[in-house]
Structures are given as C-alpha cells and as structure tokens.
Amino acid sequence: MTRSSNYKTKQSQAILNYIVSLKGTHVTAAQIVGHFEKEAVSIGRTTIYRHLDKLTECGEIRRYTTDGISGACYQYITDRENCREHLHLKCEDCGDLKHIECETLRELQRHFFDKHDFELNVLKTVLYGKCGNCINKA
C-alpha cells in the first residue's frame, strides 16, 4: 500500500490506513487524534505528529496549510499526477477544508493567464466562505 518503506511501523501504518480510508478527504492532526481516542487505540498526539511529518516527507500524504493560523490538513493522494488542478474551499465557521476539481477551475486558470498574464497556483489557492452545513445551522 505504501510508496516508501522508509518509515513503516504499526503506528505509521494505522495512521496511513485511516487517512486512506477517508478517500481523499482532508483531515487535521486533531481529528486523527480524536479518531484513535474514540477507537481506543493508544497512539499519542506527539507520535501522530511525528508520523504525519514522516509520511509527508516520504510522499505518502500531502500536507496543506491554508492561512498560517489554522492547523495543517493532510490528505492521501492516490493519483499524484492527476491531483494537480484543484483549489480549496475553507469554511470560515467550522474550518472544513474541501478540494474542488472541475472544468470551471480550468476556465478560471485560463482567464487569469490570458487576461491578466498571471499563472494561478491552484494547490495553494483557498476560497473562504461558509459550507452548506453551517449555512443551514444559521
């Protein structure tokens, strides 16, 4: 399952398996800690952070930071070559981060390049607003 054997331990594999099970959804370290606490699996917070760093270094997962204030999010990328053209939507209320891939994004990239001579880095592009769940709660 893993791309590299540099850092294979039971804890590392458990963390990676959990992230893979999310099928591309972003997850924070705090959410990972919460998952293992709920499952009564003994993996400490410090250990999780250390393994996330190692899994990121060896290319198993991708780390996203959006605003320099919120914690990083992690995501398993099944197809690295095809996961280059997406941007992020971040909910200002709950902090949920989603990545969006669609033809409109490619049109937006072309527009910025053709009309404004600017190449958009979509892997670092974040649009802020409110997710449907938070809108419905209000």
NUVEXMAR-744262 format. One record per residue: residue number from 1; residue in three letters; z, y, x of N, C-alpha, C in turn. Coordinates in steps of 0.05 Angstrom, whole numbers, plus 5000, padded with zeros to 4 digits. Layout:
BEGIN
atom pos = NUM	code = ALA	n_up = Z	n_north = Y	n_east = X	ca_up = Z	ca_north = Y	ca_east = X	c_up = Z	c_north = Y	c_east = X
...
//
This chain:
BEGIN
atom pos = 1	code = MET	n_up = 5000	n_north = 4976	n_east = 5016	ca_up = 5000	ca_north = 5000	ca_east = 5000	c_up = 5000	c_north = 5025	c_east = 5017
atom pos = 2	code = THR	n_up = 5014	n_north = 5025	n_east = 5039	ca_up = 5017	ca_north = 5049	ca_east = 5055	c_up = 4994	c_north = 5052	c_east = 5075
atom pos = 3	code = ARG	n_up = 4988	n_north = 5076	n_east = 5082	ca_up = 4966	ca_north = 5082	ca_east = 5101	c_up = 4975	c_north = 5079	c_east = 5130
atom pos = 4	code = SER	n_up = 5001	n_north = 5081	n_east = 5134	ca_up = 5011	ca_north = 5081	ca_east = 5162	c_up = 5036	c_north = 5064	c_east = 5163
atom pos = 5	code = SER	n_up = 5040	n_north = 5050	n_east = 5185	ca_up = 5063	ca_north = 5034	ca_east = 5188	c_up = 5084	c_north = 5047	c_east = 5206
atom pos = 6	code = ASN	n_up = 5081	n_north = 5073	n_east = 5211	ca_up = 5099	ca_north = 5087	ca_east = 5229	c_up = 5128	c_north = 5088	c_east = 5219
atom pos = 7	code = TYR	n_up = 5132	n_north = 5087	n_east = 5193	ca_up = 5159	ca_north = 5092	ca_east = 5183	c_up = 5164	c_north = 5075	c_east = 5158
atom pos = 8	code = LYS	n_up = 5162	n_north = 5049	n_east = 5160	ca_up = 5166	ca_north = 5031	ca_east = 5138	c_up = 5194	c_north = 5020	c_east = 5138
atom pos = 9	code = THR	n_up = 5210	n_north = 5029	n_east = 5119	ca_up = 5236	ca_north = 5018	ca_east = 5114	c_up = 5238	c_north = 5013	c_east = 5084
atom pos = 10	code = LYS	n_up = 5259	n_north = 4999	n_east = 5076	ca_up = 5262	ca_north = 4993	ca_east = 5047	c_up = 5266	c_north = 5019	c_east = 5032
atom pos = 11	code = GLN	n_up = 5281	n_north = 5038	n_east = 5044	ca_up = 5285	ca_north = 5063	ca_east = 5030	c_up = 5260	c_north = 5080	c_east = 5028
atom pos = 12	code = SER	n_up = 5245	n_north = 5081	n_east = 5050	ca_up = 5220	ca_north = 5095	ca_east = 5050	c_up = 5200	c_north = 5083	c_east = 5030
atom pos = 13	code = GLN	n_up = 5199	n_north = 5057	n_east = 5030	ca_up = 5181	ca_north = 5043	ca_east = 5011	c_up = 5189	c_north = 5048	c_east = 4982
atom pos = 14	code = ALA	n_up = 5216	n_north = 5049	n_east = 4977	ca_up = 5225	ca_north = 5054	ca_east = 4950	c_up = 5218	c_north = 5082	c_east = 4941
atom pos = 15	code = ILE	n_up = 5221	n_north = 5101	n_east = 4959	ca_up = 5213	ca_north = 5129	ca_east = 4953	c_up = 5184	c_north = 5131	c_east = 4948
atom pos = 16	code = LEU	n_up = 5168	n_north = 5119	n_east = 4965	ca_up = 5139	ca_north = 5120	ca_east = 4962	c_up = 5130	c_north = 5106	c_east = 4936
atom pos = 17	code = ASN	n_up = 5142	n_north = 5083	n_east = 4930	ca_up = 5135	ca_north = 5069	ca_east = 4905	c_up = 5141	c_north = 5086	c_east = 4881
atom pos = 18	code = TYR	n_up = 5163	n_north = 5100	n_east = 4882	ca_up = 5170	ca_north = 5117	ca_east = 4859	c_up = 5149	c_north = 5140	c_east = 4856
atom pos = 19	code = ILE	n_up = 5142	n_north = 5152	n_east = 4878	ca_up = 5122	ca_north = 5174	ca_east = 4877	c_up = 5095	c_north = 5163	c_east = 4868
atom pos = 20	code = VAL	n_up = 5087	n_north = 5140	n_east = 4878	ca_up = 5062	ca_north = 5127	ca_east = 4869	c_up = 5062	c_north = 5122	c_east = 4839
atom pos = 21	code = SER	n_up = 5085	n_north = 5113	n_east = 4829	ca_up = 5088	ca_north = 5106	ca_east = 4800	c_up = 5084	c_north = 5130	c_east = 4782
atom pos = 22	code = LEU	n_up = 5086	n_north = 5154	n_east = 4793	ca_up = 5082	ca_north = 5178	ca_east = 4777	c_up = 5053	c_north = 5185	c_east = 4773
atom pos = 23	code = LYS	n_up = 5035	n_north = 5170	n_east = 4785	ca_up = 5006	ca_north = 5172	ca_east = 4781	c_up = 4996	c_north = 5201	c_east = 4785
atom pos = 24	code = GLY	n_up = 5003	n_north = 5213	n_east = 4808	ca_up = 4992	ca_north = 5239	ca_east = 4815	c_up = 5009	c_north = 5262	c_east = 4805
atom pos = 25	code = THR	n_up = 5030	n_north = 5257	n_east = 4790	ca_up = 5047	ca_north = 5279	ca_east = 4781	c_up = 5064	c_north = 5289	c_east = 4804
atom pos = 26	code = HIS	n_up = 5068	n_north = 5315	n_east = 4805	ca_up = 5085	ca_north = 5327	ca_east = 4826	c_up = 5114	c_north = 5321	c_east = 4820
atom pos = 27	code = VAL	n_up = 5130	n_north = 5318	n_east = 4841	ca_up = 5159	ca_north = 5312	ca_east = 4837	c_up = 5174	c_north = 5327	c_east = 4860
atom pos = 28	code = THR	n_up = 5198	n_north = 5337	n_east = 4853	ca_up = 5214	ca_north = 5350	ca_east = 4873	c_up = 5233	c_north = 5330	c_east = 4885
atom pos = 29	code = ALA	n_up = 5245	n_north = 5337	n_east = 4908	ca_up = 5264	ca_north = 5320	ca_east = 4921	c_up = 5288	c_north = 5316	c_east = 4902
atom pos = 30	code = ALA	n_up = 5296	n_north = 5338	n_east = 4888	ca_up = 5319	ca_north = 5336	ca_east = 4870	c_up = 5313	c_north = 5316	c_east = 4847
atom pos = 31	code = GLN	n_up = 5288	n_north = 5315	n_east = 4838	ca_up = 5281	ca_north = 5296	ca_east = 4817	c_up = 5281	c_north = 5267	c_east = 4828
atom pos = 32	code = ILE	n_up = 5274	n_north = 5264	n_east = 4853	ca_up = 5274	ca_north = 5238	ca_east = 4865	c_up = 5303	c_north = 5229	c_east = 4868
atom pos = 33	code = VAL	n_up = 5321	n_north = 5247	n_east = 4877	ca_up = 5349	ca_north = 5240	ca_east = 4880	c_up = 5360	c_north = 5232	c_east = 4852
atom pos = 34	code = GLY	n_up = 5353	n_north = 5247	n_east = 4832	ca_up = 5362	ca_north = 5241	ca_east = 4804	c_up = 5352	c_north = 5214	c_east = 4795
atom pos = 35	code = HIS	n_up = 5328	n_north = 5207	n_east = 4801	ca_up = 5317	ca_north = 5181	ca_east = 4794	c_up = 5333	c_north = 5159	c_east = 4806
atom pos = 36	code = PHE	n_up = 5338	n_north = 5160	n_east = 4832	ca_up = 5352	ca_north = 5138	ca_east = 4845	c_up = 5382	c_north = 5137	c_east = 4836
atom pos = 37	code = GLU	n_up = 5394	n_north = 5160	n_east = 4830	ca_up = 5421	ca_north = 5160	ca_east = 4820	c_up = 5422	c_north = 5146	c_east = 4792
atom pos = 38	code = LYS	n_up = 5402	n_north = 5153	n_east = 4775	ca_up = 5401	ca_north = 5141	ca_east = 4749	c_up = 5396	c_north = 5111	c_east = 4750
atom pos = 39	code = GLU	n_up = 5381	n_north = 5102	n_east = 4770	ca_up = 5375	ca_north = 5074	ca_east = 4774	c_up = 5397	c_north = 5059	c_east = 4790
atom pos = 40	code = ALA	n_up = 5417	n_north = 5074	n_east = 4798	ca_up = 5440	ca_north = 5064	ca_east = 4814	c_up = 5430	c_north = 5052	c_east = 4840
atom pos = 41	code = VAL	n_up = 5410	n_north = 5065	n_east = 4852	ca_up = 5400	ca_north = 5057	ca_east = 4879	c_up = 5413	c_north = 5076	c_east = 4899
atom pos = 42	code = SER	n_up = 5425	n_north = 5065	n_east = 4919	ca_up = 5440	ca_north = 5081	ca_east = 4938	c_up = 5422	c_north = 5091	c_east = 4960
atom pos = 43	code = ILE	n_up = 5410	n_north = 5115	n_east = 4955	ca_up = 5395	ca_north = 5129	ca_east = 4975	c_up = 5405	c_north = 5158	c_east = 4974
atom pos = 44	code = GLY	n_up = 5417	n_north = 5168	n_east = 4995	ca_up = 5428	ca_north = 5194	ca_east = 4996	c_up = 5407	c_north = 5216	c_east = 4997
atom pos = 45	code = ARG	n_up = 5416	n_north = 5240	n_east = 4989	ca_up = 5398	ca_north = 5264	ca_east = 4989	c_up = 5386	c_north = 5269	c_east = 5016
atom pos = 46	code = THR	n_up = 5402	n_north = 5268	n_east = 5037	ca_up = 5392	ca_north = 5273	ca_east = 5064	c_up = 5372	c_north = 5252	c_east = 5072
atom pos = 47	code = THR	n_up = 5377	n_north = 5228	n_east = 5065	ca_up = 5358	ca_north = 5206	ca_east = 5072	c_up = 5332	c_north = 5210	c_east = 5057
atom pos = 48	code = ILE	n_up = 5333	n_north = 5219	n_east = 5032	ca_up = 5309	ca_north = 5224	ca_east = 5016	c_up = 5292	c_north = 5246	c_east = 5030
atom pos = 49	code = TYR	n_up = 5305	n_north = 5268	n_east = 5037	ca_up = 5291	ca_north = 5290	ca_east = 5050	c_up = 5278	c_north = 5280	c_east = 5076
atom pos = 50	code = ARG	n_up = 5293	n_north = 5265	n_east = 5092	ca_up = 5282	ca_north = 5255	ca_east = 5118	c_up = 5258	c_north = 5237	c_east = 5113
atom pos = 51	code = HIS	n_up = 5260	n_north = 5219	n_east = 5093	ca_up = 5237	ca_north = 5202	ca_east = 5087	c_up = 5213	c_north = 5217	c_east = 5076
atom pos = 52	code = LEU	n_up = 5218	n_north = 5237	n_east = 5060	ca_up = 5196	ca_north = 5254	ca_east = 5049	c_up = 5182	c_north = 5268	c_east = 5072
atom pos = 53	code = ASP	n_up = 5197	n_north = 5278	n_east = 5092	ca_up = 5184	ca_north = 5290	ca_east = 5115	c_up = 5167	c_north = 5270	c_east = 5130
atom pos = 54	code = LYS	n_up = 5177	n_north = 5246	n_east = 5135	ca_up = 5162	ca_north = 5226	ca_east = 5149	c_up = 5138	c_north = 5217	c_east = 5133
atom pos = 55	code = LEU	n_up = 5141	n_north = 5213	n_east = 5107	ca_up = 5118	ca_north = 5204	ca_east = 5091	c_up = 5097	c_north = 5226	c_east = 5090
atom pos = 56	code = THR	n_up = 5105	n_north = 5251	n_east = 5091	ca_up = 5085	ca_north = 5273	ca_east = 5092	c_up = 5071	c_north = 5273	c_east = 5119
atom pos = 57	code = GLU	n_up = 5087	n_north = 5271	n_east = 5140	ca_up = 5076	ca_north = 5270	ca_east = 5168	c_up = 5055	c_north = 5249	c_east = 5171
atom pos = 58	code = CYS	n_up = 5060	n_north = 5225	n_east = 5160	ca_up = 5041	ca_north = 5203	ca_east = 5165	c_up = 5019	c_north = 5202	c_east = 5143
atom pos = 59	code = GLY	n_up = 5018	n_north = 5222	n_east = 5126	ca_up = 4996	ca_north = 5224	ca_east = 5107	c_up = 4998	c_north = 5208	c_east = 5082
atom pos = 60	code = GLU	n_up = 5021	n_north = 5197	n_east = 5076	ca_up = 5025	ca_north = 5181	ca_east = 5052	c_up = 5026	c_north = 5199	c_east = 5027
atom pos = 61	code = ILE	n_up = 5039	n_north = 5222	n_east = 5030	ca_up = 5042	ca_north = 5240	ca_east = 5007	c_up = 5035	c_north = 5268	c_east = 5016
atom pos = 62	code = ARG	n_up = 5030	n_north = 5286	n_east = 4997	ca_up = 5024	ca_north = 5314	ca_east = 5002	c_up = 5048	c_north = 5331	c_east = 4993
atom pos = 63	code = ARG	n_up = 5055	n_north = 5350	n_east = 5009	ca_up = 5077	ca_north = 5369	ca_east = 5003	c_up = 5065	c_north = 5395	c_east = 4994
atom pos = 64	code = TYR	n_up = 5075	n_north = 5406	n_east = 4972	ca_up = 5066	ca_north = 5432	ca_east = 4962	c_up = 5090	c_north = 5451	c_east = 4961
atom pos = 65	code = THR	n_up = 5086	n_north = 5475	n_east = 4972	ca_up = 5105	ca_north = 5496	ca_east = 4967	c_up = 5089	c_north = 5519	c_east = 4954
atom pos = 66	code = THR	n_up = 5101	n_north = 5530	n_east = 4934	ca_up = 5085	ca_north = 5550	ca_east = 4919	c_up = 5093	c_north = 5578	c_east = 4923
atom pos = 67	code = ASP	n_up = 5119	n_north = 5584	n_east = 4921	ca_up = 5127	ca_north = 5612	ca_east = 4922	c_up = 5147	c_north = 5619	c_east = 4944
atom pos = 68	code = GLY	n_up = 5154	n_north = 5600	n_east = 4960	ca_up = 5173	ca_north = 5605	ca_east = 4981	c_up = 5202	c_north = 5607	c_east = 4971
atom pos = 69	code = ILE	n_up = 5206	n_north = 5605	n_east = 4945	ca_up = 5233	ca_north = 5606	ca_east = 4933	c_up = 5240	c_north = 5579	c_east = 4922
atom pos = 70	code = SER	n_up = 5222	n_north = 5568	n_east = 4906	ca_up = 5227	ca_north = 5542	ca_east = 4894	c_up = 5225	c_north = 5520	c_east = 4915
atom pos = 71	code = GLY	n_up = 5237	n_north = 5498	n_east = 4910	ca_up = 5235	ca_north = 5475	ca_east = 4928	c_up = 5206	c_north = 5464	c_east = 4928
atom pos = 72	code = ALA	n_up = 5201	n_north = 5449	n_east = 4949	ca_up = 5175	ca_north = 5436	ca_east = 4951	c_up = 5171	c_north = 5414	c_east = 4931
atom pos = 73	code = CYS	n_up = 5146	n_north = 5409	n_east = 4924	ca_up = 5139	ca_north = 5387	ca_east = 4907	c_up = 5123	c_north = 5367	c_east = 4924
atom pos = 74	code = TYR	n_up = 5124	n_north = 5342	n_east = 4916	ca_up = 5110	ca_north = 5321	ca_east = 4931	c_up = 5092	c_north = 5306	c_east = 4911
atom pos = 75	code = GLN	n_up = 5070	n_north = 5296	n_east = 4922	ca_up = 5050	ca_north = 5282	ca_east = 4906	c_up = 5037	c_north = 5261	c_east = 4923
atom pos = 76	code = TYR	n_up = 5032	n_north = 5237	n_east = 4911	ca_up = 5017	ca_north = 5216	ca_east = 4924	c_up = 4988	c_north = 5221	c_east = 4917
atom pos = 77	code = ILE	n_up = 4971	n_north = 5221	n_east = 4937	ca_up = 4943	ca_north = 5225	ca_east = 4934	c_up = 4928	c_north = 5199	c_east = 4938
atom pos = 78	code = THR	n_up = 4916	n_north = 5188	n_east = 4917	ca_up = 4903	ca_north = 5162	ca_east = 4920	c_up = 4876	c_north = 5165	c_east = 4934
atom pos = 79	code = ASP	n_up = 4862	n_north = 5187	n_east = 4929	ca_up = 4836	ca_north = 5192	ca_east = 4940	c_up = 4835	c_north = 5219	c_east = 4952
atom pos = 80	code = ARG	n_up = 4842	n_north = 5220	n_east = 4978	ca_up = 4844	ca_north = 5246	ca_east = 4992	c_up = 4818	c_north = 5262	c_east = 4991
atom pos = 81	code = GLU	n_up = 4796	n_north = 5249	n_east = 4993	ca_up = 4770	ca_north = 5263	ca_east = 4995	c_up = 4764	c_north = 5277	c_east = 4969
atom pos = 82	code = ASN	n_up = 4771	n_north = 5265	n_east = 4946	ca_up = 4765	ca_north = 5277	ca_east = 4920	c_up = 4787	c_north = 5294	c_east = 4909
atom pos = 83	code = CYS	n_up = 4809	n_north = 5298	n_east = 4924	ca_up = 4831	ca_north = 5314	ca_east = 4914	c_up = 4832	c_north = 5341	c_east = 4930
atom pos = 84	code = ARG	n_up = 4810	n_north = 5354	n_east = 4931	ca_up = 4809	ca_north = 5379	ca_east = 4946	c_up = 4804	c_north = 5403	c_east = 4928
atom pos = 85	code = GLU	n_up = 4794	n_north = 5398	n_east = 4905	ca_up = 4787	ca_north = 5420	ca_east = 4888	c_up = 4804	c_north = 5421	c_east = 4863
atom pos = 86	code = HIS	n_up = 4828	n_north = 5432	n_east = 4867	ca_up = 4846	ca_north = 5436	ca_east = 4844	c_up = 4864	c_north = 5459	c_east = 4850
atom pos = 87	code = LEU	n_up = 4874	n_north = 5471	n_east = 4829	ca_up = 4894	ca_north = 5492	ca_east = 4832	c_up = 4919	c_north = 5484	c_east = 4817
atom pos = 88	code = HIS	n_up = 4939	n_north = 5500	n_east = 4820	ca_up = 4965	ca_north = 5493	ca_east = 4808	c_up = 4973	c_north = 5512	c_east = 4786
atom pos = 89	code = LEU	n_up = 4985	n_north = 5501	n_east = 4766	ca_up = 4997	ca_north = 5517	ca_east = 4744	c_up = 5027	c_north = 5513	c_east = 4745
atom pos = 90	code = LYS	n_up = 5042	n_north = 5535	n_east = 4748	ca_up = 5071	ca_north = 5533	ca_east = 4750	c_up = 5084	c_north = 5547	c_east = 4727
atom pos = 91	code = CYS	n_up = 5101	n_north = 5533	n_east = 4713	ca_up = 5116	ca_north = 5544	ca_east = 4690	c_up = 5139	c_north = 5562	c_east = 4701
atom pos = 92	code = GLU	n_up = 5139	n_north = 5587	n_east = 4692	ca_up = 5160	ca_north = 5605	ca_east = 4702	c_up = 5187	c_north = 5599	c_east = 4690
atom pos = 93	code = ASP	n_up = 5188	n_north = 5584	n_east = 4668	ca_up = 5214	ca_north = 5577	ca_east = 4656	c_up = 5226	c_north = 5551	c_east = 4667
atom pos = 94	code = CYS	n_up = 5211	n_north = 5529	n_east = 4666	ca_up = 5223	ca_north = 5503	ca_east = 4674	c_up = 5215	c_north = 5495	c_east = 4702
atom pos = 95	code = GLY	n_up = 5196	n_north = 5509	n_east = 4714	ca_up = 5188	ca_north = 5503	ca_east = 4742	c_up = 5168	c_north = 5481	c_east = 4745
atom pos = 96	code = ASP	n_up = 5159	n_north = 5469	n_east = 4722	ca_up = 5140	ca_north = 5447	ca_east = 4723	c_up = 5115	c_north = 5456	c_east = 4738
atom pos = 97	code = LEU	n_up = 5104	n_north = 5439	n_east = 4755	ca_up = 5080	ca_north = 5445	ca_east = 4770	c_up = 5059	c_north = 5424	c_east = 4764
atom pos = 98	code = LYS	n_up = 5036	n_north = 5432	n_east = 4756	ca_up = 5014	ca_north = 5414	ca_east = 4750	c_up = 4990	c_north = 5421	c_east = 4767
atom pos = 99	code = HIS	n_up = 4974	n_north = 5401	n_east = 4774	ca_up = 4949	ca_north = 5408	ca_east = 4787	c_up = 4927	c_north = 5402	c_east = 4767
atom pos = 100	code = ILE	n_up = 4908	n_north = 5420	n_east = 4768	ca_up = 4886	ca_north = 5420	ca_east = 4748	c_up = 4859	c_north = 5418	c_east = 4763
atom pos = 101	code = GLU	n_up = 4843	n_north = 5399	n_east = 4754	ca_up = 4816	ca_north = 5396	ca_east = 4765	c_up = 4797	c_north = 5398	c_east = 4742
atom pos = 102	code = CYS	n_up = 4778	n_north = 5417	n_east = 4743	ca_up = 4759	ca_north = 5419	ca_east = 4722	c_up = 4735	c_north = 5436	c_east = 4731
atom pos = 103	code = GLU	n_up = 4713	n_north = 5434	n_east = 4716	ca_up = 4688	ca_north = 5448	ca_east = 4724	c_up = 4692	c_north = 5478	c_east = 4724
atom pos = 104	code = THR	n_up = 4710	n_north = 5488	n_east = 4706	ca_up = 4715	ca_north = 5517	ca_east = 4706	c_up = 4725	c_north = 5527	c_east = 4732
atom pos = 105	code = LEU	n_up = 4741	n_north = 5511	n_east = 4746	ca_up = 4751	ca_north = 5518	ca_east = 4772	c_up = 4728	c_north = 5522	c_east = 4792
atom pos = 106	code = ARG	n_up = 4709	n_north = 5503	n_east = 4792	ca_up = 4686	ca_north = 5506	ca_east = 4810	c_up = 4670	c_north = 5531	c_east = 4803
atom pos = 107	code = GLU	n_up = 4668	n_north = 5538	n_east = 4778	ca_up = 4655	ca_north = 5563	ca_east = 4770	c_up = 4670	c_north = 5587	c_east = 4780
atom pos = 108	code = LEU	n_up = 4696	n_north = 5586	n_east = 4778	ca_up = 4713	ca_north = 5608	ca_east = 4788	c_up = 4710	c_north = 5611	c_east = 4818
atom pos = 109	code = GLN	n_up = 4709	n_north = 5588	n_east = 4833	ca_up = 4705	ca_north = 5590	ca_east = 4862	c_up = 4678	c_north = 5602	c_east = 4869
atom pos = 110	code = ARG	n_up = 4657	n_north = 5594	n_east = 4854	ca_up = 4631	ca_north = 5605	ca_east = 4859	c_up = 4631	c_north = 5635	c_east = 4853
atom pos = 111	code = HIS	n_up = 4643	n_north = 5643	n_east = 4831	ca_up = 4645	ca_north = 5671	ca_east = 4824	c_up = 4658	c_north = 5688	c_east = 4846
atom pos = 112	code = PHE	n_up = 4681	n_north = 5679	n_east = 4856	ca_up = 4695	ca_north = 5694	ca_east = 4877	c_up = 4678	c_north = 5696	c_east = 4902
atom pos = 113	code = PHE	n_up = 4664	n_north = 5674	n_east = 4908	ca_up = 4647	ca_north = 5674	ca_east = 4932	c_up = 4622	c_north = 5692	c_east = 4929
atom pos = 114	code = ASP	n_up = 4608	n_north = 5687	n_east = 4906	ca_up = 4583	ca_north = 5702	ca_east = 4902	c_up = 4587	c_north = 5731	c_east = 4896
atom pos = 115	code = LYS	n_up = 4607	n_north = 5738	n_east = 4881	ca_up = 4610	ca_north = 5766	ca_east = 4872	c_up = 4630	c_north = 5782	c_east = 4890
atom pos = 116	code = HIS	n_up = 4647	n_north = 5768	n_east = 4903	ca_up = 4668	ca_north = 5782	ca_east = 4918	c_up = 4670	c_north = 5774	c_east = 4948
atom pos = 117	code = ASP	n_up = 4651	n_north = 5757	n_east = 4956	ca_up = 4650	ca_north = 5748	ca_east = 4984	c_up = 4677	c_north = 5738	c_east = 4993
atom pos = 118	code = PHE	n_up = 4689	n_north = 5720	n_east = 4977	ca_up = 4716	ca_north = 5711	ca_east = 4982	c_up = 4717	c_north = 5681	c_east = 4975
atom pos = 119	code = GLU	n_up = 4726	n_north = 5665	n_east = 4995	ca_up = 4729	ca_north = 5636	ca_east = 4991	c_up = 4757	c_north = 5630	c_east = 4983
atom pos = 120	code = LEU	n_up = 4761	n_north = 5620	n_east = 4959	ca_up = 4787	ca_north = 5614	ca_east = 4948	c_up = 4798	c_north = 5587	c_east = 4959
atom pos = 121	code = ASN	n_up = 4822	n_north = 5587	n_east = 4969	ca_up = 4835	ca_north = 5563	ca_east = 4978	c_up = 4850	c_north = 5551	c_east = 4954
atom pos = 122	code = VAL	n_up = 4837	n_north = 5533	n_east = 4940	ca_up = 4848	ca_north = 5523	ca_east = 4916	c_up = 4873	c_north = 5505	c_east = 4920
atom pos = 123	code = LEU	n_up = 4876	n_north = 5493	n_east = 4943	ca_up = 4900	ca_north = 5478	ca_east = 4948	c_up = 4925	c_north = 5495	c_east = 4949
atom pos = 124	code = LYS	n_up = 4922	n_north = 5521	n_east = 4954	ca_up = 4945	ca_north = 5539	ca_east = 4956	c_up = 4945	c_north = 5559	c_east = 4933
atom pos = 125	code = THR	n_up = 4928	n_north = 5555	n_east = 4913	ca_up = 4926	ca_north = 5574	ca_east = 4891	c_up = 4944	c_north = 5566	c_east = 4869
atom pos = 126	code = VAL	n_up = 4961	n_north = 5584	n_east = 4860	ca_up = 4981	ca_north = 5578	ca_east = 4839	c_up = 4978	c_north = 5600	c_east = 4817
atom pos = 127	code = LEU	n_up = 4975	n_north = 5591	n_east = 4793	ca_up = 4976	ca_north = 5610	ca_east = 4770	c_up = 5002	c_north = 5606	c_east = 4755
atom pos = 128	code = TYR	n_up = 5015	n_north = 5628	n_east = 4750	ca_up = 5042	ca_north = 5627	ca_east = 4737	c_up = 5039	c_north = 5633	c_east = 4707
atom pos = 129	code = GLY	n_up = 5055	n_north = 5621	n_east = 4691	ca_up = 5056	ca_north = 5625	ca_east = 4662	c_up = 5077	c_north = 5607	c_east = 4650
atom pos = 130	code = LYS	n_up = 5072	n_north = 5599	n_east = 4625	ca_up = 5091	ca_north = 5582	ca_east = 4611	c_up = 5077	c_north = 5557	c_east = 4601
atom pos = 131	code = CYS	n_up = 5090	n_north = 5534	n_east = 4605	ca_up = 5078	ca_north = 5509	ca_east = 4596	c_up = 5082	c_north = 5506	c_east = 4566
atom pos = 132	code = GLY	n_up = 5068	n_north = 5488	n_east = 4554	ca_up = 5069	ca_north = 5483	ca_east = 4525	c_up = 5097	c_north = 5477	c_east = 4515
atom pos = 133	code = ASN	n_up = 5112	n_north = 5461	n_east = 4531	ca_up = 5139	ca_north = 5454	ca_east = 4522	c_up = 5157	c_north = 5478	c_east = 4520
atom pos = 134	code = CYS	n_up = 5155	n_north = 5496	n_east = 4540	ca_up = 5172	ca_north = 5520	ca_east = 4540	c_up = 5163	c_north = 5539	c_east = 4518
atom pos = 135	code = ILE	n_up = 5137	n_north = 5541	n_east = 4513	ca_up = 5127	ca_north = 5559	ca_east = 4492	c_up = 5138	c_north = 5548	c_east = 4465
atom pos = 136	code = ASN	n_up = 5137	n_north = 5522	n_east = 4461	ca_up = 5146	ca_north = 5511	ca_east = 4436	c_up = 5176	c_north = 5514	c_east = 4432
atom pos = 137	code = LYS	n_up = 5192	n_north = 5515	n_east = 4454	ca_up = 5221	ca_north = 5518	ca_east = 4452	c_up = 5228	c_north = 5546	c_east = 4443
atom pos = 138	code = ALA	n_up = 5211	n_north = 5565	n_east = 4451	ca_up = 5217	ca_north = 5594	ca_east = 4446	c_up = 5215	c_north = 5602	c_east = 4417
//
